[in-house]
Amino acid sequence: MQLSPSHPPHGTSRRTLLGGAGLGFLALALGACSSRETVATAGGSAGSQGFTVTDMRGVQVSFDAPVQRIATTVIPSPSMLAAVDGGYGKIVGINESTVQANRQGLFGEMYPESKTTTTVSPSSFTPNIETLTSLDPDVVFQWADQGDGLVEPLETAGFKTVCLLYGTQEYLETWVSLFSTILGKPERGTEIVDWMHAEIERLRQELSSVTTPVRVVHLGQSGDGYSASNKSSYMHYWMELAGGRNMAADNISAENVVSAEQLIEWDPEVITLGGFDTRTPADVYADKSLASVSAVRNRRVYKAPLGGYRWEVPCAESPLMWQWAAEIFHPGLTRHNLRAAMREKISYLYGYDISETQIDAALRLDLNSASTGYEVFSA
């Protein structure tokens, strides 16, 4: 690995510099070389000796050598990095929430080492500078819009910090482009984005006859109650793409909390449940306060899949989530080939041949078996 501003010269590690009086020197010497002030070097891709990317703050971040060690606090990013790179070998630190997902789902079976990867932040995204220093990553991915308290400590410590934004399909495609450039695989990034565009067009054609979108909400857990994804979330994007009307689009309550009374008023025809908590369709069916809601009466409540990552948030497998939602919302208008698509795309993205049992688990056939029409996803 060649020397760069984030790799101290003469074999001195960042950990050594952080010890004792060296901390003040590090803040001065490396803080001046933060990604906010780095001048772009020659070369435009990771395949060259030096390259520069512009992150989602609009800040240029320059690298003196190809990236070999990656840490990220951003929860969905490791599976996307692995999909772009064709492996997990460069990822040295991840979010605690990501580790939990890896231990529950397919990703940990594809990449067993992902279940024990060092955590560099809790689910709150606060970076652990001491742990990151011990890992000595070439780049750290962090959120661009969650406060300077998450970014400035990284840059002050001299880490190359590339910041990301969340919430739209365009942002997701920018992630893929950034990751593919940093990993030196721009063609791979182009292929993945082209697949996404093709699936968007296919779904729009299949659902072109839909004149009345299905009333839907995507629920998470908030204490003993519910939260509902509004129009600022990525869930809103795929709900609309799949022919749904997000009844919680304008829900702006604290932390998106929603009452049973509000859900009754919205009367969603379909409810999807997120993967960040343990609530199941059976739990919702048993909630007497929601007994009059159409989705509950007609047993159209579904737990979202967990493939390489939780499908409901932006990830490399997002087109599979769009297809799943379309088949749930409008079963008479879709081709019902999700299992075949999973076999093909999991192999393409991760170089892994998924088994029928693993497909069953990813689609949560056990949790969704009592919900209307879910047998269409059976082998």
N, C-alpha and C positions, 0 to 999 in steps of 0.2 A: 504494500500500500504506500503510495507516494505522499510526501509531506504536503500539507495544506495549512491554511490559517487555523483550522480547527484541530490540527495535529501538531503539537509542540515539537520543535526541532531537537536534535541531538538525543533522541530516544527518551526524552522526558515525557512521562504520561500526564494526562489531564488530572488524574487522581493525585499525583505528586504535587502538582501546582496548586491544587485545592487545599493541601495540608498547611496548617499554620499560617505564617506570614505570606505564603505564596498566594493566598486568596486575593489579596489586594493587587498583586502583580497581574494575576489572571484577569481580573475585572478590567484593568487598564489595557493590558496588552491584547487580550482577545476581544474585549467589548468593542474596541475600535474596529475590529474586523467582522462585526456582526453582519448578518445578511442584508440589513438595511443600508449598509454603506459599502458593500463589496462591489468592486468594479468588474464588469463582465470580462472574462478571459477569452482568448481566441478559441474558436471551435464551437459548433452549435449542437452537438449531440454527445451522449454519454460514451459513444464509441470512440471519440477523440480524446486527446490527452486532457484537455480542459473543456468545460461546457458551462452554459448558463441557462437557468430556467426563470421564468417569471411566475411567482406563486399567486395565490388568489387574493392577496392584499395588493397586488400590483408591484411587489417588491422583487427585484432581481436577486437571485441566489446563485453564486458561482462556485464551481467545483474544479479542483485541480487534477482530479483523477477519477476514474470510474468508481461508482459507489459499490461497496462490498458489504457494508454493515448498516442496517436500517433499524431505527426505533420509531415507534408511533404511539401516540396517545389516542388516536382517532379509531374508534371501535370497529367500524367495518373494513378498515383499510388493509389489514393483513391478508385477507382472502383475495382481495383485488390485486395486491402486490404479487401474491403467489400465482394468480391467474396470468398476470402479465409476464412474469419472469419464468413461468413454467416450473416453479419449485419454491420451497420455503427457506432455502439455505441462507439467504442474506438477512433474514429477520431475526434480530437479537433481543428486542424488547417490545412489549405490547401492553394494552390496557387490561386491567383486571377483569372487566366485563367480557373482553374477547376471550380470555382464557376460559371463563365459565362456559361460553358458547362452544368453544373448541372441545371441551370435555363432554358436552352433551350431544354433539352432532357429528355430522359426516366429516368435517374438516379434521378433527382429531384422529379419525380413522385413516384418512388419506395421508396426514402428516402427524404421526404420533408425537414428534418433538414439540408440536404446537401446544400440547396440553401442559407442558412444563416450562414454556418460555418465560423468562424473567418479566415481571410486571414493572413498568416504568411509571404508571399512574393508576389511581383508582378510577372508578366510573365518573368522578367529577373532573377528570382530565388534568388535574394538577400534576405537573411533572416532578418526579423524584430526581433531583439533580445529582445526588450522591450515587444512586443506582445507575443513572445514565453515564456518569463519569466512569464508573467501573466497566461499563459496556463499551465505551468509546465508539459510538456510532458515527458513520460518515454523514448521516442526515437524520433529522428528527422531524416527523410530521406532527403538526399541531393545528388546532382550530384557529381560524383567522378572526373570528368575531365573538369570542367568548370572554374577552377582557385581556388587557395587557399583562395581567398577573399570570397568565398561562404562557405567554410568549417571551416576555422580557427576561425572565430567569434563564431561559434556554439560550437566548442570544448573549446575555451577559456572561454566561459560562462558556461561550465560544462555540456552541453547537450550530452547525448549519441547519437552519429551521425553515422548512417549507410549510406554509399555512394553507389550509383548505376551508372552503365554504360548503354548506349543506343545504339541501332542500329542493333542488330542481334537477331535471334530467340533464340540463346543460351543465350544471355543476358536476354531476356524475361523469359526464363525458370529459370534462376538464381534468378530473382525477385520473382517468385512464390515460389521457394524453401526457400529463405530468409524470405519472409513474413509468410510462413506457419510455419517455425521454431520459429520465434519471437512471433507468435500468438498461439503457442502451438498446431498446427493442421497439423503436417507433412503428415498425411495420405491424408488430403484434397489437399495439394499441389501435392502429387504424382498423385492423380486422375486427376487433371486439366492438368498436364503435359502429362499424358498418353493419355488423350483426344486429346491434340494437336498433339502428335505423330501419333495417329490413323488417324486424319484428313489429316496430311501430306501424309501419305501412301495412303489414299483413293484418294486424288487429283492426286497424281502421277500416280496411276493406271488409273483413268478416263481420264487423259490427255496424256497417254502414246503414243497415235497415233499422237500427235502434232509434226510435223517435222519443221514447220516454225512458230516460235512464233509471236504473234501479236505485231505490233509496238505500244508502249504505252508511255505516259508520265503522271506523277502525278503533277498537277500544284497547286501552292498557289498564293497568291497575294503579289506583291511587289510594293508598291505605286500604280500607275495606270497600271503597267505592271504585269509580271508573274515571278514566281520562279519555278524551276523544281527540283524534288527530285533526287539526284544522288545515286551512289552505296553505299555511306556510310549511307544511311537512311534505316529505317525499311521498307519503302514503296518499295524499290528495292527488298527486300526479297519476299514480297507477289506478286509483279508484275511477278517475274520470276516463283515462285511456281504456279501461276495461268495460266502459259502458255504465258506470255508476254515477250517482249524484251524492257527493259527500255532504250529508246533512249537518255535519259539524264544521263546515268550511269556515264559518264566521264565529266559531267558538273561541273567545278570547279570555276566558276565565283564568284565574291563577293556575298555572301548570296544567291547563286544559282540562281541569276537573269538570265533570258533567254529572248532573243529578239524575236519579231515576225518573223524576217528573219530566225533565227535559228529553230524555230518551223516549218516554211515552209520547210526548208531543211530536217529536221527529218521526216516530214510528218507522224505523228502518226495516226494510224488507230483508236485508242481509247484514249480519254483523261479522266482522273478522276480528280476530284476537291476535295481539302482538306476541312476540317471543321473548320479551324481556321480563316476563313474570310467569307464574305457574298456572294462571287461571285457564280453565278449559271450557269447551262448550257445555259440558255437563254442569259445571258450576253456574253458568249463565242460565241454563234451563231450570236449575233449582232455585234461582233467585226469584222469589215470589213477587218482589216489587216490579219485575219486568214481565210478568206473566201475560200482560195484554199486548206487548209489542209484537208486531207481525213476525219478525225474525225468530222470536222465541216460540210463538204459537205454531209456526210452520217449520220449526226446527232447521233454520237456515243460519246457524252460528258455526263458524269454522276457525280453527286454530291455524295461523299462517305457517307455512313450511319452514324447516330449518335444514338447509342444504350445507354448502360450504360455509354459509353464514345465514343469519336470520334474513329471510327473503324480503321482509316488508321494508327494509331500509336500503339505501343505495348500495349495490354490491355488483360483483361481476356476473352474478346470476339473475339480475333484475328482470331480463326478458322472460325468464321462466316464471317469476312472480306475476308478471302481467298476464301471462297465459293462464296461470292458475286462477287468477281473479276473474278473467273473462269467462272461464268455464264454470265458475261458481255463479257469477251474475247472470249469464245468458247461456245456459247449457244447450239450448237448441240451435245456437248459431256458430258454435266452435267445432273444431275438428277432433277434439278429445285425443290428442296425441302427446300429452305432456310427458308420459313415461318415456316414450321414444326420444323426445327432445332432451330429457334429462340424461339419458344414456349417452347421446351424441355430445351434448355440450359439456357435461362433467368430464368426459374424456378429452375434449378439446381444451378446456380451460386448465385442467389440473393433471392431465395425463394419467387418469385413473379410471378403471373400468368398474363402474358402480353395479352392485348386485341388485336383484329384485328386492331382497330383504332390506337393503339400504335405501332403496327408493321408497318402500313402504314406510320406513322410519322417517325419512326426510319429509314425506307428505303427511306425516302424523295420522296414518290410517287408523291407529288405535284410538286416538282422541276424537277423531272426526267421524268415526264409523256410525254413530247414531244420528248424524246430520243428513238432511235430505239430499239425495243425489250423489253422495260422496263415493258411492260404489263405482262411479265412472273412472276413478283414479286407481282402481284395483287392477292387478295384473290380469 
